[in-house]
Structures are given as structure tokens and as C-alpha cells.
């Protein structure tokens, strides 16, 4: 069984978020993180965006009133130059938080990497860290 699992070479293909306003969310992910639309759909309520070559996010417009927005349910992006990222967020007046929720504070993970959390327009949490660099 373990050989089979190793042979599958699983990779994350994409993640999907339900959003209230597709245009607003596309603008946020494009402006803040550099995501680009990769496919138009015949459904005007769905768009696929990419970052970093192969990593994709699917945005679907709909009712998010029952969506849980806890910080422990988040996705993470890593950046090569964490300090430059923070400076850009400060320059653009985009708030970020450490894990306890202190505004414009940087947290440190148990493994020594630094991290912050940003909320998108729908309240989803995005961790940004320097893991692996």
C-alpha cells in the first residue's frame, strides 16, 4: 500500500473559494498577490486564476452566508522576500495580523519561519510566510 501511495506522486492541484463578488475577489487576488486569470468559463460566476506557474485558485460567486471564516481554516502562500512583502503591504495600507490577531505584527512559527495573516474581501484568511526560502 505504501509503495502505491508513493508512486501516485500526489500534488495539490487547486483550491476553490466561494465568494460574494467575483469581480472584487479577482481584483484582490490579482492586486495583492499577482494572480492572473487563466481560463474564462462559459459560466460568468466562475473564474480560474494562477500564481507561480502551476498553482491555481478557483473562484465561484455565490452565497457565502454559511461559510466558516476561522483563521485556522486558511491557505498559505510563501514569498522569497518576506520583508519586501511586508513593506509593500504597509505601503498599500493592507492590514496583516499575527496568529493571536495583533494588527501589523509578525508571528514566528514553531519551526522559526515568519508568518502573517491577511483577510480577503470575503473574510477568508491567507497566511503568508517565508517557509522554504
HELIX and SHEET records of a PDB file:
HELIX    1   1 UNK A    2  UNK A    8  1                                   7    
HELIX    2   2 UNK A   22  UNK A   33  1                                  12    
HELIX    3   3 UNK A   82  UNK A   91  1                                  10    
SHEET    1   A 4 UNK A  14  UNK A  19  0                                        
SHEET    2   A 4 UNK A  55  UNK A  61  1                                        
SHEET    3   A 4 UNK A  46  UNK A  51 -1                                        
SHEET    4   A 4 UNK A  36  UNK A  39 -1                                        
SHEET    1   B 4 UNK A  74  UNK A  78  0                                        
SHEET    2   B 4 UNK A 125  UNK A 129  1                                        
SHEET    3   B 4 UNK A 114  UNK A 119 -1                                        
SHEET    4   B 4 UNK A 107  UNK A 108 -1                                        
END                                                                             
